[in-house]
Amino acid sequence: MSVELTIPKLGMTMKEAKITQWAKAEGEWVQKGEVILVIETEKITFEVKAPADGYLHILASPGKTLPVGARVGVLLEDREAYEVAAGAGEGPSQPSPPVESPPPPAPGRELAVKASERAECRRIRPLPWRGRQPGTMGSTWGPFREQDREDAS
């Protein structure tokens, strides 16, 4: 059995991280909870701990900047599996592409759809939106005024 090591997402805006150093060497036995990797983001330096026991096979070398989710290493359960992986040519120069997660839906759009559905169920006809005219306050649009409401009726 093998456990993949990836660049963790440490914050909502984090997109990539730089591998500062490997705390363990290639082929070394690692126990769960030991620090194996140090990464650096725009805001912090973070020590990545081993999620399981195993022999460390490194896929990305120090100094590389990789996106969140990119494979950087593998923990292999037994020595034979490690030797097969190490002999297969997978090395620091061949990190796998990151796993892309779909972007979350835009909250404004979802809210607008719900609001229009509720208005339709209650037979509420929304008033047309009419903002300020060009040339006022340096903007084409602006907040409602009492006159805008009267003009719309």
Sequence and secondary structure as in RCSB ss.txt:
>XXXX:A:sequence
MSVELTIPKLGMTMKEAKITQWAKAEGEWVQKGEVILVIETEKITFEVKAPADGYLHILASPGKTLPVGARVGVL
LEDREAYEVAAGAGEGPSQPSPPVESPPPPAPGRELAVKASERAECRRIRPLPWRGRQPGTMGSTWGPFREQDRE
DAS
>XXXX:A:secstr
 EEEEE    STT  EEEEEEESS TT EE TT EEEEEE SS EEEEE SS EEEEE B TT EEETT EEEEE
ESSHHHHHHHHHTT  TB             HHHHHHHHHHHHHHHTT          TTBTTBS     HHHHH
HH 
